[in-house]
Amino acid sequence: MIVYAATKQQFLKDNDNDDIEEVILRHYKEVTGKNVGTSEIRSWQGSLTYMAKVLRDEGLPSDAGLAIELHIPQSSKRIDFLLTGRDENQAKKAVLIELKQWSKAIATTKDAIVKTALGGGLIETIHPSYQVWSYAALLEGFNEAVYDKSIEIRPCAYLHNYVSDGIIDSAHYEAHISKAPLFLKGPEELSKLRSFLKKHIRHGDNKEVLYELSEGKIRPSKALAEALGGLMKGKPEFVLIDDQKAIFESALAAASEASDQAPKVMIIEGGPGTGKTVLAINLLVKLTELKLMSKYVSKNAAPRKVYESKLVGTIKRSHFSNFFSGSGAFIDTAPNTFDALIVDEAHRLNEKSGLYGNLGENQIKELIESAKCSIFFIDEDQRVTLSDIGSKQAIRAFAKAKGAVVEEHVLSSQFRCSGSDGYLAWLDDALDIRATANPTLDTQDYEFKVFGSPQAMHDAINDKNHGNKARVVAGYCWPWLSKKDPTAADIVIGGYKRQWNLDQDGSLWIIAENSIEQVGCIHTCQGLEVDYIGVIIGPDLVVRDGKVMTSPDKRDKHDKSIRGWKKMMKEQPTPAKKETDLIIKNTYRTLMTRGMKGCYLYCTDKETAQYFESRLNQHSSH
């Protein structure tokens, strides 16, 4: 979809005869039937006036194709400005230009991330060069016209209000700027941008390339599919075992057979360590090889980022980032746009999307509507916030409403917790989630130790940190002071002082180089695993006379996972108490099942520590 398409000549004419932002607004309303906020209109006015200045050059052909706001199918992304034509060798070219009004930015240590003033505050956002390069990668990887009709894509960014300051154009961002040149404020920069455009657009094409692009079928290119497949070879952590392989074949068949007329929904249930994510990633790779348009979706960023970096072998953003998506990205997606959506950690889905939880209708519904086949990986015992709505019942209801055939499978083989289903059953019993036939734990099957001090526990985890595979996590009962003050200690228990997972490690905390030093939380470890996990149980869960009791008021007041619980307590105290009780127990269950070989425990409450100690088989060593 293109909001405005013209030739260079027509664009300059529109710019001279009219307020260009009014022309674009008129086209935008006609094409989308929607209105636009004043800030967007202002940005058109600012940036397009500058682009007109750039294009007033005889060396740029008057019949070059030009588009404003080209919507990239199957994404919510829009390309600000696009110029098409042919180069001196008659090769088809499309130059993407990301336009920004920025005048200053603050560097961060994160890959491709800067801070700038947006919407009234300083916000972390993507560097413009990376942003436009990622759009180019989307077109190269998924637009059939690009790879079948040999259209070369050249991205660049133009920040016409930004005077070079060594921040936006610093060496830290060089890897991205080298792929998508950055042009800033000033006559010299303007002439550099003109030279860049003239190098690629020597002859006009009267919008031919433009229409080929906008009508190109969307499916993954062979080159991208092969590259993605190649990444898995020789990586043992991606090998499918036992029932994973059987369910994988069923899911492949479902995705291959599903159609607009006969949609399918698959629910794959599995507890911690049954290999849900490994199966999901294998499906993504294989479906892409079959030229089926698929994405790996999760509400939490941590599994997406960690598995992308495991697959790609680097934590830097890559061509493959386009295969990974958050669950809130499907609000405006046309029905059955995707052949398959693979939804990991489906128990974490929310009703609403967006930063303020005010967009869309229901994420489960949106995902099912957006794909011919949607595959949900779920463990209802890992719902850890009050806003988690992912349940098998809700998935079945939305599937039925769409008229989709529902298929259900259970992953039973346990690879976590030394293959010990006994540990999981014991934990459910010990946390009073459900009664099981496992009142005591034999620590010869699974290493479980209770420590008398947090320092001793942390030291023991440190000793186990071979190959960066041991971490300490805790319930969210301490404020995150170090987010604002990097020198502050967060978790203070007597002489033990540690910080929460570092803001700059973000979603990659569990695999970051020195993150053994910090304490992680549910959001940076859920869906992921280590060999040994150390868990600090805070005052939100205590045991009195053998009874497990939870206190939401002992969580830190900024804890978003139980946001709204006080209001719920006033309105419906009984269900509210039941719900918060379950969330707190599920959180510790999830934390205590991250370790494949062992879990070390420290409880801030003595009686609670004694309780866990008493439930271990006495003949074991501890």
N, C-alpha and C positions, 0 to 999 in steps of 0.2 A: 504494500500500500504506500502510495506517495502522496503527500499533502499538496506539494506544488512541484510541477515538472515544466521545464521551459528550456529554451536555448540561452546561451550567455546573452545574446542580443536582446531577447525578450525580457530577461531578468533586469538588465540595465534600463530598458525602456520603462518597465513597471516601477523601477526605483526612481526614475526621473519624473514620471507622470503622477505618482501617487505616493502616499506613505506606504512603504513596502510592508510594514507590519500589518496594515489594514488588509492588503492584498492576501497575505499569508493567512490571516485570521479568517477571511471570507472562504478561502480554499479549505482551511482546516474544518470549518463548520460544515461545509458541503460534503467533505469526504468522511468525516467521523460522526457528524450529527451532535458533536459535543462542543462545549465552550472551553475557553482557556483562561487561566488566571492572569491578572495584570502583570505579575513578575515575568511570566513567559513572554507576554506581548512586548514588555520592555526589553527583554533580552534579544528578541527578534530585531527590534528597532536598532539596538546598539550594534549587534554583531553583523547584521545584513548590510548595514550602511558601510561598515568596514570592508565586507566582502565585495561590495560594489566597487569600492576604491581599488581593491586588489585586482579585480577583473578588468578595470579600464586600462588595458594594455593590448596594443595591436598584435603582439606576438601570440596572444591567446585567441584561437579561432572563434568567430562569432557564432558558429553553429555547433559549438561544443554543447553536449547535454548537461543539464543542471537540475538537481533535485534538492528540495528542502524537506526535512522531516521524512526520510524514507524509513518506514517501519520494517524491522527485520522480522520476518515470519517466525513463529514459534518462540518468540521472546517478547519481552515488553520493551525492548531496546529500539531507539530511533536514532538514525544517523542525521546529525545536524545539517550537513551540507555535502553535496556529492557532485563531482564534475566528471563527465565521461567524454571519451574521444579515442584517438589512436596516436601512438607515438611515432617517431620518425621512421620506424620499420613497419608501420601499419599494424602493430600489435594493439589489441583492444585494451584500454585502460580505464579504471575507475579510481579517482582520487577521493578518499573520504576525509572530510575536514571536521574535526571536533572544535566547536567554538565555545569559548568561555569568557565571561565578563570579569573574571577575577583580577584583582590588582595585587593581592599578596597571599602567601601561603606559609605554613610552618612545616618544617620537615619532621618526619617520624623515622623510627628505626625499622619500621615494617616494610616489607617488600611492596613497592608500588602504591604506598599509602601516604597522603599528605593531609594536613589539617587546613581548612579554610572557612571563612565566614559564610555560612549558608543558613537561610531561614532564621536569621537573628542570633545565631550562636556559632561557636567554633565547632566544626564537625569533621570527623575523619572521613575522607572520601578517596576515591581512586585517582591516581595521577592521570591527567588528560591523555598523555601519550599511551599509557597502558590501556586506558578506556577505549580509545579509537583503534588501537592495535587489536584488542579483543573483538571488536566489531568486525574488523577485517578477517580475523581468524574464524569468526562465525560464518561469514559469507564464503570463505575459502573451503571450510570444512563441510558446509551443509547446503550450499546453493548450487544445484546441478548446473545452472548456466555458467557459473564461474569455472568449474572444472571441465565441463563438456565443451564449452565454447571458448575456452582459453581466455578468459577475462582476467587481466592482472589487476590486483587490488593494491593500492598504495595509500596507507593511512598517514595523517599528520594532524597536529593540533595547533590552533591559532588563538593565543591569549592576547588580544589587541590592547588591553589596558594594563598589561603586566610588564613593568620594566625589569630587565634581567637583574637578579639579586643573588645568584649563586645558590638559591634554595630550590626553586622549582626546577632549575636546570643544573642541579648539583650532580656530582659523580655517583651519588647513591642511586639516582634514577636513570643513570646513563644507559643501562641495559635496555630500558624501555624506550628512551628517547632515540636510541640508535635504530630501533625498529619503526618508530613513528616520530619523525622530526618535530621539534617544538619551535614555533615561531612566536616571538613576543612583540612588545610595543616598540614603535620607532620606524623611521623611513628605511633604515638598513635592513631590519627584519622583514618589512613589507616587500622589499625587493628580493630578499632571499626566498620568501614564500612564492613570489611570482616566478622566480627561476625554477623552483621545484615543480610548480604547476606546468610551466612551459616545457620542461624536460619530458613530462609524461603525456601531456595533451598537446601534440603538435598539430593534429588535424581534427576537425569536428566530425561528429557522427550523427548529428541531428537527432539525438536522444535514442539512437538504436540500442546502445549498450545498456542504457537506463532501463529500457523496457524489457530487455533480455533478463536483466537482474531482477526486476520486480515481478516477472512472470516465471522465474526459475523455480523448478520443483524443489521441495525441501526434503533432502535425504542425505545421510552421511556419505562423504566421498570415500572411494575405495582406499585412497592413500591414508586418510585419517583412520579408517577402520583397521587397516593393516598395521598402522603404527600403534594403535591402541591394543590390538591383539598381541603384538610383539612385546609390549611392556610386561605381559604376564608370564612370558616364557621364562623358565628357570627360577621362578619365585615360589618356593614351596608353600609360603603362607596362603597362596591362592589356589592350591590344589583341592579339588572336591573329594570328600570321603563319604562312604556309606550312603545314608539316606539323603545327604546333600545332593549327590549325583542324580538320584532318582527324582527328587523334587525339581531339580534343575531341568531335567528333560521334560517333565510335565509343564513347567512354566514356559519353556521354549515353545512347546506345542501350542499352548494356550495363546501366547502372543502371536504366533505365526498364523493361527486360524482366525483370530478375532477380526471383526470388521465393523463398519458403521452399523450395519443391520444386525450383526450378532456379536455385541460387545461381551467382554469377559472380565470378571474380577476374581483375583486369586488371593486367598488369605493364607499366609504361611506363619504358623505359630511356633515359637521356640524360646526356651529359657536362655539364661546367660550361657555363653560358650557353646551354643549349638551351631555356630557358624552362619548366622543370618547375613551378616555383612559380606562375608567372603562369597556366599552364594549370590547376593545382590550384585556385587562387582562382576562376577563371572557372567551373570545374565546381561549386564550392561554391555560387556565386551562382545559377547556372542550375538546379541540382537543387532548391535551396530555392524558386525561383520555380515549379517544377513540383510544389510541395508534397511533395517527397520529403525525408524526415528524414535530413540529412547533416551531417557534421562534417569539418573540416580537422584532421588529426592530425599532430603531429611530435614526435619524442623531444626534440629541442632546443627550448628556449623561444624562442631568438632569431628564427628565421623566423616563428614564430607571432605574436610581439609586433610585429615590424617590419611584417609584411604587414597585420596588423589595423590598425596605426596609419596605414599608407599608404592603406588602404581607407577608414578612417573620417575621416582627416584630422586626427587628434589622438592624442597618446600617452596620453591619459586612458582609463581603462577605460570600456567602453560596453555597450549592449544586445547588441552583436555579439560580445562576448567569449565568449558561450555557444556560438558556432559553432567555436571554436578549442579544441583539447584536447591534453593530453600523451598519450603512447602507453601510459602505465601505468594509464589510467583505465578499462580495460575488463575488469578481473579478474572482477567479479561481474555483468557485463552478461548479460542473458538472450539466448539465441540469436536472431539475426536481428532484434534490436531496431531497428537502423538500416536504412534503405533503402540508404544508401551511406556508406562511410567512405573519405575521400580521404587517403591516407597519404604525406606528403612526406618526403624524406630517409629512405626506408625502409631504406637501408644502415645507419642509425644505431640501428635497433631493438635492444633488449636481450632477453635471455631472461627475466630476472626484473624485477619492478617494485618500487616503494616506495623510501623513503629509504635503506634498508639492503640493497636488492637481494634481498629475501627473500620477496616476495609474488608470487602468480600462478604460472603454469606456463611460458608462452612468449608474448611479446607478439605475434608473427606469428599464432600460433594464435588468441589471444584476439580480435584484430582481425578475422580471417576469420570466426570463429564469431559475432561480434557483428553482422554485416551481411549482407544479402542480396547486396550487391555491394561488394567491397573493391577499391580502386584504389591500387596501389603505384607511387610514383615512385622510381626507384632508379639509383644510380651506384656500382657495387661498388668502384670505385677511390677512393671517398671514405670507406671504412671507416677511422676514425682512432683507435679505441680497441680494446683487447683484448676488451671486452664487446660490441662491435658484431657482431650476428649476422645482419643483414639480407642475404640473398642470394636470387637468383632461384630457386636450387635449393630452399632452405628454404620459400619461398613456394609453389612448385609442389607440394611434398610435403604441406603443410597444406591446400592447396586440394583436392588429390586425396582426402585423408582426409575432407574434408567432402562430396565429390561435386560440387565446383564445376567449371564449365567455365572453363578458363584461356585468356585472350587476351593476346597479347604484341605490343607495339609499340616502335619505336625512334624517338626524337626526334633528328633528325640536324642540323637547321639550327643553326648556331652564331651566337649574337649576342654572346657574350663574346669577349674577345681579338680585337676588330675583325673578327669573322667568320673569324678565322684558325685553321682546323683545324691548320695547319702548326705554330702555336705549341704546341698541346697535344701533337702528335706529337713535336715537338722536346723538350718538357719530359719526356715519358715516357722518351725515349731518354737525355736528359741526367741524369735522376735514377736511371737504370738500373731503371725499373719494367718496361719492355719495350723490346725493340729495334724501332726504326722506321726508315723510310727518310729521316729528317730529322736528320742529324748536326749541321748548323749552322742557325742562325736568321737570317733576313733581317729586321733591325730596321726596315726600311721598312714592312713589313706590320703589325708590332706593336712598340710602343716598349718595349725592354728595355734597362736600363742597370745596370751594376755600379759601385758606389761604394766609394771607399777608406775612408770613415769613416761611422759611423752618423749623425753630425750632418749631414753633407752630404746624405745620403739623405733624412733627415727634413725638411731645409729644402726639398729639391726636391719632396717630396710636399706640403709646406705651400704651395708656389707653385702646385701643381695643384689645390688644394682649392677649386675654384669650385663653388658650389651644394652645399657640404658633401659632396663626392663623392670625397674621397681620404683614405686612412687608412694607418697603419703597423701591421703585425702581426709576431709573432715566434713561434718555436718555444718551448715551455715549459721553458726551461733556467735560469730565474731564479726565486727564491722570491717569493711575493706578500706582501711585508712590509707594503705599504701597506693591506692589508685590515684589519689590526689597528692600524697606526700611520699615520694619514692623511698624516703629514709625511715618511714614509720613501720613499726612491727604490728601485725594484725592479730595473730593468734598468740596470746600471752597466757601461759599457764605456769605460774611460779617463775622459775628461771628460764623456762623454755619460751623462746621468742622466734616466731617465723612469720613470713609474709604469705598471703594468698598467692595463687598462680599469677605470674606477671602479666600485666595488661599487654605488653608488647608480644608475648608468646601467643596470646589469644587462644584460638582454637587448637593451636599446635602444641599446647603446653605439655601434653603427655609424651611427646617425642622430642621436645626441645632439649638442647644440650645439657643445661645445668638445672633443670627443673626439679631434680631430686631435692634441691635446697628448699623449695617452697612447698606449700600445702595446696593441693588441688581441690576442686569442688565438683559437685554432681555434673555441672554443665560442661566441664572440660574432660570428663572421663566417661560419661555414659555412652554406651555403644562401642567402647574401646576396652583393651585389656593389656595387662602387664603380667610378668611372672609372679611378682610378689606385691601385694598392696598392704599399706599400713593405714589403718582407719582410726581417726579420733572421734569417739562418740561424745557429743557435747551434752549440755544440760537439757536439750529438748527431748531426750529419751533416757529415762531412768527406770530402774527396777526396784520395786518395794515389796518385800515378802513374796518374792517370786512372780509378782505381777508387773508386766511391762506397761509403763505409763508414758504418754507423750504430752509435751507442753508447747504449743505453737508460739506462746508468748516468750519462750526462751530462745527462739530463733532471732537473728539480727533483724532490726526493724526494716532494713532495706531489702530483705529477702523477697524477691518477686514471686517465688514459687507458691507462697500461700497468701498472696496479695488478696485482700478483700475478706479474709477469714473473720475479722472482728464484726464486720457488717453481717456476715452470714450467721455468726453466733447469736446476734441479736434477733435476727429474723427467724432462723430455723436452727435452734441450738443442737438438737439431736443429730440431724444429718450433717451439720457443720462439724461437730465433734468427731463423728465417724469418719468423715472425709479427711480432715486434717490429720487424724490419727493414722489413717492408711498412708497418706502422703509421706509422713515422717518415717514410718516403718519401711515403706517401699524405698525411700531414699537410702536408708542404711543398708537395706537388702542389696540395692544396686551397688553401693560403694563396696560392700563386703564380698561382692562376687566379681570384682574386677581382676582378682589375682588368679592366674591359672594354676600356680603351684602352692600358694599359701596366702594367708591373711593374718596380719599381726594387729592386735587391738589394744588401744588405750582408751579407758573411759574416764571422763572428768569426775565421775561419781564412783566412790569406792564400792558401794553395795552392788552397783551394776557390774563392776569388774568381777566381783566375787561370784555373781550370778553366772556370768559366762564361763568363768573358771570352773564352777561346780558342774557345768554341763559337759565337761570334757571327760573322756574315759580315763580313769585314774592310772591305768597301767601304761598309758602313753607317756612319752617324755615331754614335759613342758616346764 
